[in-house]
Amino acid sequence: MKEARAMGFHFFARGPGVSHAYVRVESAGQPVTVGGLLVSPGDLIHADEHGVLLIPREIAGELPAAAERVIASEQSLLSWVRSPDFDADELIEKRRVRH
C-alpha cells in the first residue's frame, strides 16, 4: 500500500486484499452499498486519511454556502485565539457549552 501511495494512487480500505483483478461489470448507474454506505449515482464522495464522507446529490448544491459558514466561523475563532484577549479557560468553557 505504501508503494501505491508513493505513485500517487488514492485508495481507502480496511486493509490489503489479494486479487487477480478479474472484473465483470454487471450494471452501471445503479445505487451500490460500499462499506455499509449506500452510494447513489450523482452522490459526491470526499475521502482522506480520516475517513469517507458521502454528500447526497440532493443537498450537494448547499455545499458552497455551508463551506462559507464554516470558514467564517473558523476565521472568527482564529482571530480570537490570536488576539491578546484570548483565554484558554474561556475556550474550554465555550467548547463545553457547545457540545
N, C-alpha and C positions, 0 to 999 in steps of 0.2 A: 504494500500500500504506500510505503514511503516513496518508492520508486515512481509510482504513478503520479503522486502529488508533485514530485520533483519535475515531472514532464508537463505539469500544468493541468492535469486532469482533475476534475472535481467530482467527488462521489460521496455518498452517505450510506453507511451500512453498519449493522451491529458488529460485523466482523468479516473477515475474508471468507469467501466461499469458492470452492474449486468448481470450475465449469468448463465444458468443452465448447461453449458458445454456440451450441446448436439451437437456433431460434426459428420459431414458426409464428408469423403474425396471424392471429385468429380474428381480430376485428380492430377497427380504428374509430376514433371519435366517440368512444363509449366511456362511461364512468369506470374507474378502477379503484380498488382498495389496495393501498400500499402502507404497510406497517400499521394497519388498523385505521388508516385515514382515507376517507372517500374523496377521490380527486375526480372532478368532472371536467369535460372539455371547456377550455376558456379560463379555468381557475389559474391563479398565479401562485407560484411556489417560491419562497425565499428560504434558502438554507445556508448555514455556515457551521462552524465547529461547535456552536452552542445548541443547534437543533434545527428543526424544519418548521416553517410556518406556512399554512395554507390561507390564501386570501380568495374567498369565493368571488367568482365573476360578478355576481350581483352587487357586491359592495366595492369592487376594485376602483370604481370612479371616485369613491370617497377618500381614497388613499392620499392623494396630494394634500388635501385640506387637513387631514389627520396628521400627516407628517409636519406640516407647518405649525400646527398646535403644539406638537411635541418639541419641535425646535425652539419655539418661543418660550415654552415652559423651561426647557433646559438652559436657554440663554439667561433667563431671569435668575435661575438658581446659580448658574456660574458667575454672574455679575455679583450676586450677593456674597458667594463664597470667596471671591477675590477682593471684596471690599473690606475696609477697616472695621465695618460694623458686624462682620461675621462672628458668630459664636457657635462653637461645636455643640454645646449643650442644647442650644435652641434648634439646631439642625436635627439632633436626636429626637427632641420633643415633637418637632413638626412631622418627622417621619413616623413617629409612634401614633400620632393622631390620624395621619393619612391612611395607615394600614389598619 
